[in-house]
Amino acid sequence: MTSRIVIIGGGQAGGWAAKTLRDEGFEGEICVVAEEAWDFYERPPLSKASLLEPDAALPRLFSEEAQQALDLTWYRPLRAEQIDRQTKTVCLSNGTHLSYNILLIATGGRARLPGEAWAAHPQVYTLRHWQDAQRLKGRLAQSKTLAIVGGGWIGLEIAASARKNGVAVTLFEQQPALCMRSVSGEVSQRLAAIHREQGVDIRTGCGALELEDDNGLPVIHCDGQRETFNAVVVGIGVDLNLELAHDAGLHTGRGIVVDAHGRTSDPFIFAAGDVAQHHHYGLCIQSWAFAQNQAVATAKAMLNPDAPGYDDAPWLWSDQYQHNIQILGIPHPGSNTIAREDSLFFSLDENGRLTQLVAFNDARTVKLAKRWMAAGRDLSDVPLADPTFSLMSLR
């Protein structure tokens, strides 16, 4: 019987893995190595409620009582610095050598910055951790102008929160469209329209940005223009924390290569969350749903090799202003996007199969679309654009 499981990572994937292990009856020791001092918490609220609510508390993943019931041995705030696969030990930043029977790597990622000058400037912010949200919230309360570098989901959510707080927002995106890597051009246009209606100044295709300083304030130099802001938030993606896995000789690609059970190239080491490369899509999917559901499936497989594994289509959501936006699937080159008014965007491949649905304030259709995707349903002759056609008839 496995006596000790070590989890490297105190984020959402690590939390759900720990809870699932206990829910599945594991009675051995669970050790959690975490770089932050906090209990497990959720990241999605950091760009929304944590910035907007005056007394926002840590968005805990589990209640204090549920957390205590997990009976975990914490090593925090500490880094795991090396994995020795031969002796099955993890070396920590304080010199501790922690042995394991099974190891789970859920190390997540770190916010990417354009260069050293950006990292050094006191009024340049990223949003990845609870303390990041606290710092940014304090600065926004004193700010009239904010620049956001990056027109992806995190940048758009911060823009929406800042506008709700009355801060003037200028958003810089080097690509010609917003969220270009994750949605179709039609959806990008819809997102831009929503933010411009709320007063966001969107600059797409803006070329290389340079950061300067003006008496402690950040100055962005773009296309011959220099503009000073009270603060700058950079949201240009994350660099995955793959060093541990790579140095240990595990098979890595875009992330840590795993099978449907989260198992790596070492049968005693599993990976979950942001760092785990989706076994079917070959991508690292940074979403709340993947961090939770893939970690749950992986934890079950750590105890039972016959567990069903994880095979869900990528799914994420974003709250911006009054809109709940859900994205199911990923864009495929050559897909044809069909818009149903301004609320549903269906992307179909050459065989009429749904590759992606983006739904604005329509969770019910997302549930339907999951069934269509799973069944590989041909939708080429379905009048998806006709608002009078009942999508429920396709159940």
TAGITA-V965998 format. One record per residue. RES is the residue in one small letter. SS is DSSP state (hx for helix, st for strand, lp for the rest). PSI is psi in radians with two decimals (NA if undefined). D_LAST is the distance of its C-alpha to the last C-alpha in Angstrom with 2 decimals. Layout:
[[RES	SS	PSI	D_LAST] [RES	SS	PSI	D_LAST]]
This chain:
[[m	lp	2.32	44.88] [t	lp	2.20	44.05] [s	lp	-0.49	46.35] [r	st	2.21	45.64] [i	st	2.27	42.63] [v	st	2.28	43.34] [i	st	2.12	40.74] [i	st	1.91	41.89] [g	lp	2.16	40.13] [g	lp	0.47	39.75] [g	lp	-2.78	36.53] [q	hx	-0.74	32.98] [a	hx	-0.80	32.37] [g	hx	-0.69	35.67] [g	hx	-0.82	34.98] [w	hx	-0.58	31.65] [a	hx	-0.81	33.24] [a	hx	-0.79	36.18] [k	hx	-0.71	34.16] [t	hx	-0.69	31.98] [l	hx	-0.76	35.18] [r	hx	-0.73	36.54] [d	hx	-0.55	33.35] [e	lp	0.06	33.44] [g	lp	0.15	37.03] [f	lp	2.17	39.12] [e	lp	-0.02	42.56] [g	lp	-3.00	44.48] [e	st	2.36	45.50] [i	st	2.04	43.04] [c	st	2.36	44.88] [v	st	2.14	43.34] [v	st	2.07	45.14] [a	st	2.41	44.29] [e	lp	-0.36	45.95] [e	lp	2.78	45.28] [a	lp	-0.17	46.90] [w	lp	2.81	43.82] [d	lp	3.01	41.45] [f	lp	2.37	37.89] [y	st	2.87	36.25] [e	lp	2.48	33.21] [r	lp	-0.56	33.74] [p	hx	-0.68	31.07] [p	hx	-0.26	33.08] [l	hx	-0.57	36.18] [s	hx	0.01	35.30] [k	lp	-1.66	34.17] [a	hx	-0.67	35.38] [s	hx	-0.45	38.27] [l	hx	-0.44	39.64] [l	hx	-0.62	39.04] [e	lp	2.28	39.97] [p	lp	-0.70	43.77] [d	lp	0.69	43.82] [a	lp	2.27	40.72] [a	lp	2.91	41.03] [l	lp	2.17	40.03] [p	lp	1.34	36.21] [r	st	2.51	36.50] [l	lp	-0.68	33.78] [f	lp	2.72	34.96] [s	lp	2.82	37.30] [e	hx	-0.66	40.94] [e	hx	-0.78	40.84] [a	hx	-0.66	37.85] [q	hx	-0.80	39.55] [q	hx	-0.66	42.79] [a	hx	-0.32	41.14] [l	lp	-0.35	40.08] [d	lp	1.08	43.80] [l	lp	2.64	43.88] [t	st	1.94	46.98] [w	st	2.48	46.85] [y	st	1.69	48.79] [r	st	2.70	48.62] [p	lp	1.96	49.22] [l	lp	2.72	49.84] [r	lp	2.50	48.74] [a	st	2.14	48.14] [e	st	-0.38	50.45] [q	st	2.49	50.42] [i	st	2.17	48.72] [d	st	1.80	51.07] [r	lp	-0.45	48.98] [q	lp	-0.81	52.09] [t	lp	-0.06	53.12] [k	lp	0.97	49.57] [t	st	2.72	50.71] [v	st	2.23	49.66] [c	st	2.21	52.48] [l	st	2.89	52.04] [s	lp	-0.27	53.73] [n	lp	0.15	56.22] [g	lp	-0.15	57.38] [t	lp	2.43	55.53] [h	st	2.03	54.37] [l	st	2.04	51.32] [s	st	2.68	50.58] [y	lp	2.69	47.13] [n	lp	-0.72	45.66] [i	st	2.45	42.24] [l	st	2.39	41.70] [l	st	2.18	38.64] [i	st	2.03	38.96] [a	lp	1.01	36.92] [t	lp	-0.11	39.35] [g	lp	-2.53	37.02] [g	st	3.09	38.66] [r	st	2.61	41.20] [a	st	2.38	41.08] [r	lp	2.49	42.30] [l	lp	2.64	45.21] [p	lp	-0.43	46.73] [g	lp	3.13	50.18] [e	hx	-0.63	52.91] [a	hx	-0.63	53.98] [w	hx	-0.72	50.57] [a	hx	-0.52	50.66] [a	hx	-0.37	54.19] [h	lp	2.27	53.77] [p	lp	-0.32	53.54] [q	lp	0.37	51.30] [v	st	2.21	48.65] [y	st	2.66	45.74] [t	lp	2.95	42.71] [l	lp	1.68	39.97] [r	lp	-0.52	39.08] [h	lp	2.90	40.73] [w	hx	-0.76	41.43] [q	hx	-0.50	44.98] [d	hx	-0.76	43.79] [a	hx	-0.67	41.87] [q	hx	-0.74	44.99] [r	hx	-0.81	47.23] [l	hx	-0.70	45.01] [k	hx	-0.77	44.51] [g	hx	-0.68	48.28] [r	hx	-0.70	48.89] [l	hx	-0.58	46.30] [a	lp	-0.36	48.11] [q	lp	0.08	51.22] [s	lp	2.57	49.66] [k	lp	-0.46	49.38] [t	st	2.45	48.04] [l	st	2.33	45.59] [a	st	2.38	44.77] [i	st	2.18	41.59] [v	st	1.92	41.74] [g	lp	2.06	38.31] [g	lp	0.71	35.31] [g	lp	-2.90	32.62] [w	hx	-0.75	30.46] [i	hx	-0.71	33.41] [g	hx	-0.72	35.66] [l	hx	-0.67	33.28] [e	hx	-0.71	32.74] [i	hx	-0.68	36.53] [a	hx	-0.78	37.05] [a	hx	-0.74	34.86] [s	hx	-0.74	36.76] [a	hx	-0.71	40.10] [r	hx	-0.64	39.44] [k	hx	-0.49	38.56] [n	lp	0.09	41.99] [g	lp	0.26	43.65] [v	lp	2.35	44.52] [a	st	2.27	44.74] [v	st	2.27	42.52] [t	st	2.19	43.08] [l	st	2.18	40.51] [f	st	2.23	41.65] [e	st	2.15	39.32] [q	lp	-0.55	40.90] [q	lp	2.82	37.85] [p	lp	-0.16	37.23] [a	lp	2.77	33.94] [l	lp	2.56	32.46] [c	lp	0.65	30.24] [m	lp	-0.54	30.74] [r	lp	-0.28	30.13] [s	lp	-0.22	26.70] [v	lp	2.95	24.95] [s	lp	2.91	25.20] [g	hx	-0.59	28.03] [e	hx	-0.70	25.91] [v	hx	-0.69	24.90] [s	hx	-0.76	28.56] [q	hx	-0.70	29.70] [r	hx	-0.76	27.43] [l	hx	-0.76	28.81] [a	hx	-0.71	32.33] [a	hx	-0.73	31.97] [i	hx	-0.80	30.86] [h	hx	-0.63	33.88] [r	hx	-0.60	36.34] [e	hx	-0.49	35.47] [q	lp	0.10	36.56] [g	lp	0.19	39.78] [v	lp	2.29	39.22] [d	st	1.86	41.49] [i	st	2.20	39.45] [r	st	1.73	41.50] [t	st	2.81	39.52] [g	lp	0.68	41.26] [c	lp	-0.01	44.22] [g	lp	-2.95	45.89] [a	lp	2.44	47.77] [l	st	2.49	48.52] [e	st	2.49	51.80] [l	st	2.28	52.60] [e	st	3.09	56.00] [d	st	2.46	57.63] [d	st	1.62	59.39] [n	lp	0.78	61.23] [g	lp	-0.16	58.43] [l	st	2.53	55.61] [p	st	2.42	53.21] [v	st	2.21	53.60] [i	st	2.21	51.02] [h	st	2.01	52.51] [c	st	2.20	50.08] [d	lp	0.75	50.93] [g	lp	-0.07	54.45] [q	st	2.49	53.51] [r	st	2.18	54.45] [e	st	2.36	52.66] [t	st	2.41	53.46] [f	st	2.81	50.91] [n	lp	-0.53	51.24] [a	st	2.75	48.71] [v	st	2.31	46.50] [v	st	2.26	43.25] [v	st	2.14	42.26] [g	lp	1.25	38.61] [i	lp	0.45	38.58] [g	lp	-3.06	36.76] [v	st	2.67	38.02] [d	st	2.12	40.21] [l	st	2.52	38.89] [n	lp	1.39	41.38] [l	lp	-0.05	41.64] [e	hx	-0.77	45.42] [l	hx	-0.85	45.54] [a	hx	-0.75	43.22] [h	hx	-0.82	44.94] [d	hx	-0.46	48.41] [a	lp	-0.05	47.50] [g	lp	0.27	46.65] [l	lp	2.68	42.93] [h	lp	2.11	40.84] [t	st	2.62	39.53] [g	lp	-1.99	37.77] [r	lp	-0.48	36.05] [g	lp	-2.76	35.89] [i	st	2.16	36.70] [v	st	2.16	35.17] [v	lp	2.83	33.17] [d	lp	-3.00	30.99] [a	lp	-0.31	27.65] [h	lp	0.10	29.83] [g	lp	0.15	31.69] [r	st	2.37	34.81] [t	lp	-2.93	37.28] [s	lp	-0.16	39.91] [d	lp	2.14	41.92] [p	lp	-0.25	40.54] [f	lp	0.07	41.84] [i	st	2.29	40.33] [f	st	2.87	36.73] [a	st	2.57	35.29] [a	lp	2.73	32.59] [g	hx	-2.64	31.40] [d	hx	-0.65	32.51] [v	hx	-0.23	34.98] [a	st	2.13	32.64] [q	st	2.16	31.50] [h	lp	2.18	27.84] [h	lp	-0.40	28.30] [h	lp	-0.79	25.59] [y	lp	-0.30	25.88] [g	lp	0.30	29.63] [l	lp	2.79	29.55] [c	st	2.10	30.62] [i	lp	1.94	27.85] [q	lp	1.53	29.43] [s	lp	2.74	26.82] [w	hx	-0.79	26.65] [a	hx	-0.74	23.53] [f	hx	-0.76	25.18] [a	hx	-0.66	28.48] [q	hx	-1.01	27.05] [n	hx	-0.66	24.44] [q	hx	-0.61	26.41] [a	hx	-0.68	29.54] [v	hx	-0.82	28.09] [a	hx	-0.68	27.07] [t	hx	-0.75	30.49] [a	hx	-0.70	32.41] [k	hx	-0.70	30.89] [a	hx	-0.47	31.88] [m	hx	-0.52	35.35] [l	hx	-0.46	35.88] [n	lp	1.85	33.93] [p	lp	-0.25	33.74] [d	lp	0.13	31.04] [a	lp	2.68	28.60] [p	lp	-0.41	25.16] [g	lp	-3.11	25.79] [y	lp	2.27	23.78] [d	lp	0.51	21.19] [d	lp	2.62	18.96] [a	lp	2.55	18.29] [p	lp	2.38	20.78] [w	st	2.29	19.79] [l	st	2.89	22.27] [w	st	2.79	22.76] [s	st	2.33	25.70] [d	st	2.12	27.05] [q	st	2.07	29.29] [y	lp	-2.20	30.85] [q	lp	0.16	28.24] [h	st	2.29	25.35] [n	st	2.04	23.00] [i	st	2.15	21.95] [q	st	2.37	19.43] [i	st	2.01	19.60] [l	st	2.21	17.21] [g	st	-3.13	18.75] [i	lp	2.66	22.06] [p	lp	2.48	23.33] [h	lp	2.42	24.29] [p	lp	2.35	27.31] [g	lp	-0.03	26.57] [s	lp	2.64	23.00] [n	st	2.19	22.22] [t	st	2.25	21.03] [i	st	2.16	19.26] [a	st	2.35	19.86] [r	st	1.72	17.96] [e	lp	-2.39	20.98] [d	lp	0.33	22.41] [s	lp	-0.45	19.51] [l	st	2.34	16.97] [f	st	1.90	18.25] [f	st	2.21	16.21] [s	st	2.13	18.47] [l	st	2.51	17.83] [d	lp	-3.03	20.27] [e	lp	-0.28	22.08] [n	lp	0.14	19.46] [g	lp	0.16	16.67] [r	st	2.50	15.21] [l	st	2.13	14.50] [t	st	-0.48	17.65] [q	st	2.48	17.57] [l	st	2.28	15.92] [v	st	2.12	18.42] [a	st	2.24	17.34] [f	st	1.97	20.06] [n	lp	0.77	19.59] [d	lp	1.30	15.77] [a	hx	-0.50	14.78] [r	hx	-0.72	11.41] [t	hx	-0.54	10.20] [v	hx	-0.74	11.98] [k	hx	-0.72	10.02] [l	hx	-0.79	6.73] [a	hx	-0.57	9.29] [k	hx	-0.65	10.76] [r	hx	-0.74	8.08] [w	hx	-0.74	8.40] [m	hx	-0.81	12.08] [a	hx	-0.60	12.48] [a	hx	-0.16	11.18] [g	lp	0.65	13.23] [r	lp	2.39	10.83] [d	st	2.00	13.06] [l	lp	0.20	12.31] [s	lp	-0.51	15.88] [d	lp	0.15	15.48] [v	lp	2.28	12.75] [p	lp	1.19	14.74] [l	lp	-0.53	13.77] [a	lp	-0.25	17.20] [d	lp	1.94	16.99] [p	lp	-0.28	16.71] [t	lp	-0.23	16.29] [f	lp	2.28	13.05] [s	lp	1.97	10.07] [l	hx	-0.44	7.70] [m	hx	-0.36	5.55] [s	hx	-0.22	5.55] [l	hx	0.14	3.78] [r	lp	NA	0.00]]
